[in-house]
Amino acid sequence: MLSRALPPNHRLFFALWPDDELQAVIEREACELVARSGGKPVPRTHYHATLAFLGSVAAERLAVVRAVAAEITAPEFVLQLDHIHGWRRSGILFMGTHRVPAALTQLVDALQSKLREREFVLEERPFRLHVTLARNARLTESVPVAQIDWQVNEFALVESTPGRGGSRYEVIGRWALGADR
């Protein structure tokens, strides 16, 4: 687990965070469609799959957020990214899967349940796994891509800091999945 001093309020979310090698693989597979989409590409260092968005969290609640993460028990799993799709309304171009692993659903449900128990307010819409590739994209059809197998063995707590050129993301905590954690 990583620790550092943080400002009074934090914009936080839990996510699956790919390593550098996987980020490069996703970028290579998606680059042509991202260019065709007409959208603004997301930097590959920002690729992630959000599990639970907490929004603005006061510094004194950060320990509670970390305690929730430490309580989570879920198995490791393989996430098979197999298509790129665009959402017309939001203009988001993303990579997704047609086969959501049961372990991913278990992880999301456990995180969201424990956060709600601690009185965090989360979005009520159903979870839809996606790795955002571009914003303001015009491509809306689903396009199959060569399957990318993502071995998921941890989840992360991420702080989002708004800035001039867009948000900056920093992983501020990581927790292992699996029986050996």
trRosetta pair geometry for C-beta under 8 A, 3 or more apart (Angstrom, degrees):
i j d omega theta_ij theta_ji phi_ij phi_ji
1 66 7.4 80 -163 -155 139 114
1 173 5.3 -1 -153 -145 86 87
1 174 6.5 -162 -106 54 47 60
1 175 7.0 21 -88 -78 95 70
2 171 6.9 93 31 121 148 84
2 172 5.9 -135 91 -173 112 37
2 173 5.6 -142 49 -90 80 41
2 174 6.6 61 -4 5 97 88
3 172 7.8 56 -115 178 28 83
3 173 7.7 42 -74 -87 55 89
4 172 6.5 -108 36 -139 101 96
6 10 5.6 -8 167 -72 135 127
6 59 6.1 176 90 -119 100 97
6 62 6.5 140 51 -90 144 161
6 159 7.0 -164 -131 -93 124 157
6 172 7.1 32 -78 -142 127 154
7 10 6.8 143 65 -72 81 75
7 59 7.2 -130 115 -73 36 117
8 58 7.0 -31 165 -150 73 67
8 59 5.1 -85 -147 -20 38 121
9 56 5.2 1 177 -168 118 99
9 57 6.8 151 -159 71 66 36
9 58 5.9 -37 -102 -102 75 46
9 59 6.9 -88 -68 -34 32 77
10 56 7.1 145 75 -150 34 49
10 57 5.0 -29 65 61 88 90
10 59 7.0 103 -15 -83 102 61
10 62 6.7 65 20 -87 142 110
10 159 5.2 -70 -164 -126 110 109
11 55 6.4 -47 -139 -171 73 35
11 56 5.7 -29 -90 -84 69 58
11 57 7.7 148 -98 12 19 79
11 159 6.6 101 67 -164 62 65
11 160 4.5 -67 102 67 112 90
11 161 7.1 159 41 -80 111 38
11 162 7.4 58 14 -25 157 87
12 54 4.5 -8 83 56 94 123
12 55 7.4 -13 48 57 65 21
12 57 5.0 -21 17 11 124 130
12 65 6.4 -6 132 -149 162 161
12 157 6.3 -10 -163 -175 112 93
12 158 6.9 146 -153 78 60 49
12 159 5.8 -33 -95 -99 72 62
12 160 7.4 -177 -84 13 21 83
13 50 5.3 -35 163 -137 137 103
13 51 7.6 148 165 48 87 65
13 52 6.5 -178 -158 92 72 49
13 53 4.4 -23 -109 -113 113 59
13 54 6.0 -170 -88 14 49 77
13 157 7.8 168 88 -153 31 53
13 158 5.5 -21 66 61 77 98
13 160 6.8 28 8 -17 105 117
14 50 7.4 100 80 -163 52 61
14 51 4.4 -55 106 64 99 110
14 52 4.6 26 39 46 110 90
14 54 7.6 78 -13 -26 81 104
14 69 7.1 176 -108 -95 124 106
14 111 5.6 -129 74 -164 162 148
14 155 5.9 28 179 156 101 120
14 156 7.0 160 -155 84 58 43
14 157 5.8 -34 -98 -98 69 60
14 158 7.4 146 -110 14 18 84
15 48 4.2 21 165 168 142 125
15 49 6.0 150 -164 74 84 44
15 50 5.1 -46 -99 -102 95 43
15 51 5.8 -178 -98 2 30 86
15 155 6.9 170 86 -166 28 83
15 156 5.5 -27 66 65 78 93
15 158 5.3 -2 19 -3 121 131
16 48 6.4 161 77 -166 54 72
16 49 4.3 4 46 53 106 103
16 51 6.6 101 -24 -46 76 106
16 79 7.3 62 164 -8 168 159
16 150 7.6 83 154 142 135 139
16 152 5.7 -45 -138 -126 126 122
16 155 6.0 -59 -87 -116 58 77
16 156 7.4 112 -129 18 15 91
17 48 5.1 -19 -101 -114 64 105
17 154 7.9 -41 46 98 91 98
17 155 7.7 111 5 -156 85 40
17 156 4.3 3 -4 12 129 144
17 158 7.0 144 -75 -66 127 122
17 171 5.8 44 -123 -89 176 129
17 174 7.8 -94 44 -105 129 103
18 22 3.7 -117 -174 93 117 124
18 23 5.2 154 100 -57 116 72
18 26 6.8 111 68 -13 172 135
18 47 5.7 -22 36 104 120 114
18 48 7.1 -155 7 -96 78 51
18 131 7.8 24 -16 -126 127 141
18 150 6.4 -79 -103 -136 106 122
19 22 5.3 89 53 15 69 101
19 23 7.1 -124 102 -9 34 92
20 23 5.6 -54 -148 33 31 115
20 24 6.6 30 155 -19 64 104
21 24 5.9 -56 -156 33 31 111
21 25 6.6 31 148 -19 65 105
22 25 5.4 -50 -147 35 39 114
22 26 6.3 40 154 -19 68 102
22 148 7.5 114 -154 171 89 123
22 150 6.0 77 -149 -117 143 91
23 26 5.9 -55 -150 36 30 111
23 27 6.3 30 152 -19 64 108
23 44 4.4 115 168 160 105 104
23 45 6.5 44 -166 -86 159 39
23 47 5.1 164 -123 38 88 131
24 27 5.6 -54 -146 37 31 113
24 28 6.3 33 155 -21 65 104
24 44 6.7 72 -79 165 43 156
25 28 5.9 -53 -148 34 29 110
25 29 6.4 23 156 -14 63 109
25 148 5.8 141 132 -133 121 125
26 29 6.0 -62 -149 40 29 108
26 30 5.9 6 162 -3 66 120
26 44 6.9 153 76 -140 102 102
26 47 5.7 124 83 -144 153 163
26 81 7.1 2 -109 93 99 166
26 95 6.2 -135 -152 15 106 163
26 131 6.5 -75 -154 125 148 150
26 133 7.7 -145 156 -99 106 103
26 148 6.4 89 -84 -169 71 176
27 30 6.1 -72 -139 48 24 99
27 31 6.0 45 164 -59 66 95
27 44 4.4 -37 -64 -93 129 133
27 47 7.7 -122 -55 -44 85 142
28 31 6.2 -30 -140 -8 24 114
29 95 7.6 72 96 -109 120 141
29 145 5.2 87 171 176 115 134
29 146 6.1 -127 -126 51 118 94
29 148 6.3 -117 -13 -52 163 126
30 33 5.6 -74 -163 53 60 104
30 34 5.2 62 143 -31 93 108
30 84 6.0 136 -121 -92 93 139
30 95 6.1 -92 -80 -61 129 119
30 133 5.0 -125 171 -136 151 145
30 145 7.3 -24 -79 -110 65 160
31 34 5.7 -56 -142 36 29 113
31 35 6.3 28 160 -18 65 106
32 35 5.9 -57 -152 36 29 110
32 36 6.3 25 152 -16 65 109
33 36 5.4 -53 -142 41 35 112
33 37 6.2 48 154 -37 65 102
33 84 5.0 109 111 98 163 160
33 93 7.2 -177 133 -180 101 134
33 133 7.7 34 94 118 103 156
33 139 6.4 -165 -178 121 89 174
33 143 6.0 -171 -111 65 141 151
33 145 7.8 -90 -10 -78 144 120
34 37 5.7 -48 -151 20 29 118
34 39 6.8 -86 -163 63 69 99
34 41 5.1 58 168 -99 134 100
34 93 6.4 157 -111 105 67 146
34 133 5.2 -121 -91 149 111 115
34 134 4.9 150 -144 -43 90 129
34 137 7.7 -85 -141 -105 55 127
36 139 6.1 68 108 -68 93 134
37 86 6.5 160 -134 -82 120 137
37 93 4.8 -27 -135 -70 165 155
37 134 5.4 141 84 75 145 152
37 137 3.7 -21 164 -150 124 107
37 138 6.0 160 -178 43 60 62
37 139 3.9 -82 -111 5 83 114
38 136 7.6 -91 116 124 80 83
38 137 6.4 129 65 -143 69 51
38 138 4.7 14 49 13 126 112
38 139 7.5 149 22 -24 84 83
39 91 6.6 154 -110 166 118 95
39 93 5.4 -172 25 0 156 124
39 134 3.4 114 98 147 127 120
39 135 5.6 168 -176 74 114 27
39 136 4.8 152 -134 79 80 62
39 137 3.1 -45 -44 -75 135 72
39 138 7.0 -174 -49 -2 84 61
39 139 7.6 -90 -13 19 112 92
40 134 6.0 155 71 -162 37 83
40 135 5.1 -21 58 61 97 85
40 136 5.5 48 4 41 94 113
41 133 6.9 -45 -140 159 71 69
41 134 5.0 -45 -99 -98 43 93
42 46 5.1 -110 168 79 102 122
42 47 6.9 126 110 -73 120 64
42 132 5.3 89 -28 117 160 93
42 133 5.8 -154 29 -174 107 18
42 134 6.1 -140 -10 -81 80 33
42 135 6.8 91 -61 -18 91 89
43 46 4.9 87 68 1 82 105
44 47 5.5 -15 -163 -17 53 115
45 169 7.8 -180 129 59 84 108
46 132 7.8 -43 121 78 104 103
46 167 7.9 113 -132 86 134 92
46 169 5.5 125 -124 15 80 132
47 131 5.3 25 -164 -174 91 113
47 132 7.6 -162 -122 63 56 60
47 133 7.7 20 -105 -93 99 60
48 131 6.7 169 74 -129 17 82
48 156 7.8 -89 -137 58 128 124
48 158 6.9 -1 -144 -41 173 163
48 169 7.3 -156 -10 179 141 165
49 79 7.7 -128 1 177 163 168
49 129 5.4 5 -160 -156 129 84
49 130 6.7 152 -126 68 85 29
49 131 5.4 -55 -70 -75 83 78
50 53 5.8 9 -178 -58 134 92
51 107 6.6 -68 -142 126 136 104
51 108 5.3 -146 -160 -104 87 78
51 111 5.6 50 139 58 120 163
51 127 7.7 4 -151 -136 49 129
51 155 6.2 -6 -9 -153 156 134
52 108 7.0 155 -52 -148 90 70
52 111 4.8 -148 -18 130 139 122
52 112 5.3 -176 -101 -79 123 75
52 115 5.9 161 169 -6 152 158
52 122 5.9 -50 -159 -125 95 134
53 122 6.9 128 64 -142 65 81
53 123 6.3 37 53 -8 111 112
54 57 5.3 8 133 -52 127 121
54 65 6.8 -12 -92 -114 169 126
54 115 6.9 -129 -97 -155 99 138
54 120 5.6 -51 -134 -167 94 133
54 122 7.3 -45 -99 -92 49 83
55 121 7.6 -20 29 76 134 90
57 61 5.2 -118 -178 82 94 119
57 62 6.5 117 127 -76 120 67
57 65 6.3 33 -177 -49 161 140
57 120 7.8 -15 -103 -121 109 112
58 61 4.9 85 64 6 81 105
58 62 7.9 -119 102 -28 48 77
59 62 5.7 -27 -163 -11 43 118
60 63 7.5 -38 179 17 43 102
61 64 4.9 -47 -167 34 67 119
61 65 6.3 72 136 -25 80 96
62 65 5.5 -50 -151 33 39 114
62 66 6.4 36 152 -15 68 104
63 66 5.7 -54 -148 40 33 111
63 67 6.3 38 151 -24 65 105
64 67 5.5 -52 -147 34 32 114
64 68 6.6 39 152 -23 63 99
64 118 5.4 156 171 -174 122 143
65 68 5.8 -50 -155 29 31 113
65 69 6.8 30 149 -17 62 104
65 115 7.8 26 -120 -114 70 96
65 120 7.8 84 -93 -74 86 145
65 157 6.5 109 143 -133 116 141
66 69 5.7 -53 -152 35 36 113
66 70 6.4 36 151 -21 67 106
66 157 7.1 -69 -91 -24 69 165
66 173 6.1 -154 -113 -113 93 165
67 70 5.6 -54 -148 36 33 113
67 71 6.6 35 153 -23 64 105
68 71 5.9 -62 -157 31 31 112
68 72 7.2 42 149 -38 63 97
68 111 7.1 85 149 -145 114 63
68 114 4.6 149 -150 126 99 120
68 115 5.7 62 -158 -76 161 66
68 118 6.2 -100 -71 -2 121 148
69 72 5.9 -43 -160 6 38 117
69 111 7.7 20 -99 -120 62 97
69 155 7.4 -145 -145 89 104 107
69 157 6.1 -79 -66 -50 154 117
69 173 6.4 112 83 127 169 135
69 175 4.8 -176 162 -28 104 149
70 175 6.6 -148 -87 -116 44 134
71 114 6.0 169 81 -137 131 155
72 107 6.9 57 -178 -143 128 73
72 110 5.3 120 -133 123 89 128
72 111 6.1 5 -98 -76 136 75
72 114 7.0 -127 -74 14 84 154
72 155 7.5 -33 96 44 155 134
72 175 6.5 94 56 121 114 148
73 110 7.4 -136 50 -157 52 163
73 181 7.6 -166 -120 49 74 135
74 103 5.9 124 172 -172 99 84
74 106 5.1 157 -129 110 109 107
74 107 4.1 116 164 -83 176 82
74 110 6.1 -159 -57 24 114 148
74 177 5.3 -44 85 -140 83 106
75 103 4.7 -87 68 -126 93 130
75 106 7.6 44 25 72 82 145
75 177 6.3 58 144 161 17 105
75 178 5.9 52 -150 -102 51 51
75 179 7.2 5 -112 -36 80 78
76 103 7.3 8 101 160 18 158
76 151 7.1 9 174 180 115 81
76 152 6.3 174 -160 90 68 62
76 153 4.6 -2 -120 -106 118 70
76 177 4.8 137 -78 102 59 109
76 178 4.3 6 -26 -70 99 105
77 101 4.4 157 174 124 143 161
77 102 8.0 -171 -111 60 146 57
77 103 3.7 174 -54 68 136 137
77 104 6.0 -115 72 -43 153 80
77 152 5.4 -5 64 56 72 108
77 177 7.6 -57 2 130 75 151
78 101 7.0 135 65 -68 51 147
78 149 5.4 -17 -170 -165 115 96
78 150 6.8 143 -162 71 58 48
78 151 5.7 -28 -103 -99 78 57
78 152 7.1 170 -101 13 22 81
79 97 6.1 -116 -178 -52 83 152
79 101 6.3 -106 -91 -1 64 119
79 104 6.5 81 -91 -69 106 138
79 129 7.4 -146 -152 -179 128 153
79 149 7.6 141 72 -159 45 45
79 150 4.3 -23 63 64 97 108
79 152 5.5 56 -12 -26 108 122
80 97 5.5 111 79 -131 64 117
80 99 5.8 17 54 59 117 112
80 147 5.4 -16 -170 -163 99 112
80 148 7.3 149 -158 72 48 46
80 149 5.8 -18 -102 -101 72 65
80 150 7.6 -164 -75 21 24 78
81 95 5.0 29 -169 151 125 114
81 96 6.8 162 -140 109 77 9
81 97 5.6 -85 -102 -69 40 86
81 131 6.9 -23 -115 14 137 131
81 145 7.5 -17 131 74 88 119
81 147 7.0 146 75 -157 51 54
81 148 4.3 -12 58 58 106 102
81 150 6.3 58 -15 -16 104 115
82 96 7.7 -47 51 97 65 55
82 97 5.8 77 17 -127 92 58
82 98 5.7 -59 67 8 130 96
82 99 7.6 52 7 16 137 92
82 144 6.5 -25 158 -146 82 78
82 145 6.5 178 -176 58 33 74
82 147 4.9 -9 -99 -104 88 81
82 148 7.7 -159 -68 25 47 66
83 95 7.2 162 89 -152 38 59
83 96 5.9 -26 70 63 86 81
83 97 7.6 147 27 -100 84 20
83 98 6.6 66 1 -39 123 97
83 142 5.2 13 168 -177 137 95
83 143 6.2 154 -161 77 82 41
83 144 5.2 -51 -100 -104 89 44
83 145 6.0 154 -110 11 28 84
84 93 6.7 17 178 177 102 92
84 94 7.0 180 -149 94 64 33
84 95 5.3 -36 -96 -95 74 66
84 96 7.7 133 -108 16 27 75
84 133 6.8 -19 -139 9 113 154
84 139 7.8 13 130 120 108 135
84 142 7.4 161 82 -154 41 51
84 143 5.0 -16 61 60 90 97
84 145 5.7 65 -16 -30 95 126
85 93 7.5 -179 93 -150 33 56
85 94 6.2 -21 63 64 75 79
85 96 5.9 -26 21 18 116 123
85 130 8.0 -92 61 -122 103 115
85 140 7.6 19 -179 -174 68 40
85 141 7.4 -102 -131 123 67 29
85 142 4.4 -11 -97 -104 102 76
85 143 7.3 178 -75 19 52 65
86 91 7.4 -19 -173 -157 105 31
86 92 6.8 170 -150 89 62 45
86 93 4.6 -25 -97 -99 91 71
86 94 7.5 142 -96 16 41 67
86 137 5.1 -125 -127 105 126 121
86 138 7.4 22 166 111 165 17
86 139 4.5 148 -25 97 145 65
86 140 4.2 -95 83 -100 108 41
86 141 7.3 24 31 28 98 33
87 90 4.7 20 99 41 122 99
87 91 7.1 -42 82 11 77 16
87 92 4.8 17 37 52 109 91
87 94 7.5 23 -12 7 98 112
87 140 7.2 30 -165 -131 3 87
88 91 7.7 10 -178 -69 23 47
88 140 4.7 26 -72 -119 85 140
91 135 6.0 59 113 -177 103 57
91 136 4.6 8 157 -107 141 26
91 137 5.4 146 179 38 70 57
91 138 7.6 -12 -135 -68 88 43
92 130 7.4 70 137 142 130 148
92 132 5.6 -69 -161 -124 108 101
92 134 7.6 154 -158 83 43 53
92 135 6.3 -19 -102 -110 61 61
92 137 6.8 18 163 28 8 112
93 132 7.4 94 73 -159 51 61
93 133 4.9 -65 106 67 93 101
93 134 4.1 11 45 52 119 95
93 135 7.7 -131 19 -62 81 21
93 137 3.7 46 -35 2 112 171
93 139 5.8 49 -106 63 121 105
94 130 3.8 12 164 -174 155 111
94 131 5.8 144 -164 66 88 43
94 132 5.1 -47 -97 -97 95 43
94 133 5.8 164 -108 3 31 88
95 130 7.1 139 66 -160 41 63
95 131 4.5 -19 57 59 94 106
95 133 6.0 86 -22 -45 88 119
95 145 7.2 -49 -131 34 104 147
95 148 7.7 7 169 35 142 133
96 128 7.6 -28 -127 164 134 87
96 129 5.9 130 -142 99 86 82
96 130 5.0 -33 -82 -103 100 71
96 131 7.3 -177 -71 18 50 74
97 100 6.1 133 92 -73 118 56
97 129 6.0 -6 31 90 102 133
100 104 5.6 -113 -178 72 82 130
100 105 6.1 86 137 -51 115 98
100 129 5.9 158 -109 3 105 131
101 104 4.6 99 65 -2 86 101
101 105 7.3 -153 99 -1 50 83
102 105 5.6 -53 -153 38 39 113
102 106 6.2 44 148 -23 68 105
103 106 5.3 -49 -146 35 34 117
103 107 6.4 39 153 -22 65 103
103 152 8.0 170 108 77 121 121
103 177 7.8 93 167 177 122 140
104 107 5.6 -51 -148 34 33 113
104 108 6.4 30 155 -15 65 105
104 129 6.8 0 159 -73 147 139
104 152 7.4 67 -86 59 95 162
105 108 5.9 -55 -146 39 30 109
105 109 6.1 29 157 -18 65 110
105 127 7.6 162 -120 72 66 140
106 109 5.9 -57 -143 39 26 110
106 110 6.2 25 159 -19 63 110
107 110 6.0 -58 -146 37 26 109
107 111 6.3 23 158 -16 63 109
107 155 6.6 157 -177 -51 132 144
107 177 7.1 -36 -97 -111 129 130
108 111 6.0 -59 -148 39 28 109
108 112 6.1 18 161 -12 65 113
108 127 5.0 34 175 -100 156 169
109 112 6.1 -61 -142 43 25 105
109 113 5.9 26 161 -21 64 113
110 113 5.9 -57 -142 37 25 111
110 114 6.2 17 163 -12 63 111
111 114 6.3 -66 -148 41 23 103
111 115 6.2 21 158 -17 64 112
111 155 7.7 -101 -74 128 140 164
112 115 5.7 -56 -144 38 29 112
112 116 6.3 29 158 -18 65 107
112 122 5.7 -127 -142 77 93 171
112 127 7.9 -129 -38 -59 146 122
113 116 5.9 -58 -150 37 27 108
113 117 6.5 33 151 -23 63 104
114 117 5.4 -46 -148 30 35 118
114 118 6.7 23 155 -8 63 106
115 118 5.9 -66 -154 44 33 103
115 120 4.2 -55 171 53 93 130
115 122 6.1 80 103 -45 131 126
116 119 7.4 46 -175 -81 37 19
116 120 6.4 -89 -80 60 35 75
116 122 6.4 -78 -70 13 91 114
125 128 8.0 -40 134 -4 108 102
132 135 7.2 22 178 -62 122 81
133 137 8.0 41 83 -55 90 150
134 137 4.6 94 101 -63 113 118
139 143 7.7 -31 169 -14 127 126
145 148 7.5 -7 111 -16 114 98
152 155 7.8 31 -179 -68 108 75
152 177 6.7 26 131 32 83 150
153 176 6.5 -20 152 -150 81 76
153 177 5.5 -148 -165 50 38 95
153 178 6.2 -10 -148 -21 83 125
154 174 5.2 20 166 -178 136 100
154 175 6.2 160 -157 81 85 38
154 176 5.1 -48 -97 -105 91 42
154 177 5.9 -157 -83 -2 31 85
155 174 7.4 168 86 -150 33 60
155 175 5.8 -16 59 60 79 90
155 177 6.7 76 -14 -49 88 108
156 171 4.7 -52 -170 -138 136 109
156 173 6.6 151 -160 85 60 56
156 174 5.1 -24 -102 -99 79 73
156 175 7.8 174 -87 18 33 69
157 171 7.2 108 72 -161 50 62
157 172 5.4 -61 99 68 97 84
157 173 3.8 19 36 52 115 106
157 174 7.7 -133 18 -62 73 35
158 169 5.4 -8 -176 -165 121 102
158 170 6.8 151 -157 75 69 36
158 171 5.5 -41 -99 -98 78 54
158 172 6.9 138 -120 12 23 82
159 169 7.3 152 78 -153 47 51
159 170 5.1 -16 58 61 95 92
159 172 5.2 48 -14 -19 108 129
160 167 4.7 -6 -171 -175 98 134
160 168 7.4 150 -156 72 50 43
160 169 5.6 -19 -100 -98 70 73
161 167 6.4 141 69 -159 38 74
161 168 4.8 -21 62 58 97 95
161 169 7.9 -177 20 -77 73 26
161 170 7.3 21 -3 3 110 108
162 166 7.9 -96 -147 170 60 28
162 167 5.4 -45 -99 -97 49 77
163 166 6.5 2 66 72 85 31
163 167 6.6 130 19 -115 81 24
163 168 5.5 41 -4 -18 132 102
171 174 6.5 27 168 -58 123 95
175 181 7.4 42 172 -158 76 138
176 180 7.5 -68 143 89 140 75
176 181 3.9 178 91 -116 111 102
177 181 6.7 -84 179 -59 3 133
178 181 5.7 134 68 -37 71 93
